[in-house]
């Protein structure tokens, strides 16, 4: 088998996958990224859309970036 890791079932998400604090951090980061997105000039939005394919993917990339390297 060439890619056996692909055959493993992903762990099921449960309602308690995130605790309250983790959920609050994610929601806060998402709200900030949506605000930032709405203030971006059309050229920057177009560049992000070209790179990530959709507004949802671009926002996900912005949120991920914020969670990995938050403002100092």
C-alpha positions in Angstrom: 0.0 0.0 0.0 1.4 3.3 -1.0 -0.3 5.7 1.4 -1.5 3.6 4.4 -1.8 6.7 6.6 -4.7 7.9 4.4 -6.7 4.8 5.3 -6.7 5.6 9.0 -9.9 7.1 10.2 -9.6 10.6 11.6 -10.4 10.9 15.2 -14.0 12.0 15.7 -14.5 15.6 17.0 -16.6 15.7 20.1 -18.4 18.6 21.7 -15.6 18.9 24.2 -12.8 19.1 21.5 -12.2 22.8 22.6 -12.4 24.0 26.1 -14.0 27.4 26.7 -10.7 29.3 26.7 -9.5 27.7 23.5 -12.9 28.5 21.8 -12.7 32.1 23.0 -9.2 32.5 21.6 -10.3 31.1 18.3 -13.5 33.2 18.1 -11.5 36.3 19.0 -8.8 35.6 16.4 -11.5 35.0 13.8 -13.4 38.2 14.5 -10.2 40.2 14.3 -9.3 38.6 11.0 -12.7 39.3 9.5 -12.3 42.9 10.6 -8.9 43.0 9.0 -10.2 41.4 5.8 -12.9 44.0 5.6 -10.4 46.8 5.8 -7.9 45.4 3.3 -7.7 47.2 0.0 -9.3 45.4 -3.0 -5.8 44.7 -4.4 -4.7 42.9 -1.2 -8.0 40.9 -1.1 -7.5 39.9 -4.7 -3.9 38.8 -4.0 -5.1 36.6 -1.1 -8.0 35.2 -3.1 -5.6 34.3 -5.9 -3.3 32.6 -3.5 -5.8 30.8 -1.4 -8.7 30.3 -3.8 -11.6 31.6 -1.7 -12.4 34.1 1.0 -12.9 31.3 3.5 -9.5 29.8 2.8 -7.9 33.3 2.9 -9.5 34.0 6.3 -8.5 30.6 7.6 -4.9 31.3 6.6 -5.1 34.7 8.4 -6.6 33.1 11.5 -4.0 30.3 11.5 -1.2 32.9 11.1 -2.6 34.9 14.0 -2.9 31.8 16.2 0.6 30.6 15.4 2.3 34.0 15.7 0.0 36.3 17.6 0.7 40.0 17.9 3.5 40.8 20.4 
